[in-house]
Amino acid sequence: MRMLKVLFVCTGNIDRSPTAEDLLKDMGGFEVRSAGTMAGARRQVKPDDLAWADSVFVMEEHHRESLLRLDPGVAGKTHVLGIPDLYRRGDERLVDILKERLEEHGISL
């Protein structure tokens, strides 16, 4: 069975996208990466990441806009989760919101 390749993107790749990556990385059926759009991100998103991913989940609309500037071809596989930068990595509320939003996109945790 083919693994679904999922990329999570936020600004600095410090709190939101690594939390989302942590949620999926131990589940079967997924290969997962996270990255940030900011130049100083812990791991900055690259065109290779976008080409690798089957689905890209961004936390906010401005992340989607950044990715579209990098590669307009990702529009069809990019989804905005609508999660503002209010949470620390692993925050229980962030985890609950991620589970809820990912389920809306067919990923049950």
N, C-alpha and C positions, 0 to 999 in steps of 0.2 A: 504494500500500500504506500502511495506517495505521501510524503509529509507536506502539510500546508506551511509555506514560508511566510511568516508574519513579521512586519517591521513596525515598531512603535516609535513615534517621534514627538518630542517636546522641545523646549528651548535649549536647556543646558545639559540634558541627559543626566540629571542628578536625582530627581525625585519621581516625577510622573511616569516617564517612559521606562525607567528601570523597574519600577514597581509593577508595571504591566508585563514587562518581560519576565519578571520573577513568577508572576501568576501562571504563565503559560509554559515556561521552560521545562517543567517537570511533568507536564501532561503529555500523554502519547498523542502522536499525530501532528505535532507542530515542531517546526524549527523556528526559533525566535531570535530577533536582534532588537536593539534599541539604539537610538541616536538622537542628536540634538541639531537644531537649525543654526544656533549661534556659533560664531567663529571660535569662541573659547569653550565650546561644549566639551564635556568629558570624552565623548566620541561623536565627532561631527558627521552628519549624514553625507554620504557620497553617492554619485550616480550609480556606482556598482551596487549599493544597498538597494536602490530603487529598482534596478534591473533584476536583482535577486528575488525580491519579494513578490509573493502572489497577492497579498493584501497589505496595505499600509494604513495604520491607524494613527491619526494625529490628534493632539489634545485640543487644539484651538484652530480656528479658521486661518489665522495668520501663518500657522505652520504649513497648512495646505498650500497657501499662496507661495510660500518660500519653496516648497517642493515643485510646484508647477513652474516656477522660474528656472529651477535646476533641470527639470525634465517634464515638459508639458504632456508627455505621453502617459504619465502616472494618474491622470485625472480620474479615469474609470476604476482604478483600484484603490483610491484614497478615500478614507472615511474620517469625518470629523467627529470626535467623541464629545466635544463640548465640556471639557474639564479645565477650569481655570487653575492658575498657578497658586493654589492656596494650601497645598498639602506637602508634607514631608514624605520621604521614601518610606513605604511600608505602613503609612497611616491607615488605620482600620476603615475610616470613612472613605478614603481614596480607593481602597480595595473593594469596598462595597459598591461604589459608583462604577468602577471599572467592570466589575462582574455584571452589573445591570446593563451598562452600555454595550458591552461585548455580546451579551445575550441578545440584544436588539439586532445584532449583526450575525446571529446564528452561531455564536461561540458560547457554549454553556460550560460554566466552571463549577 
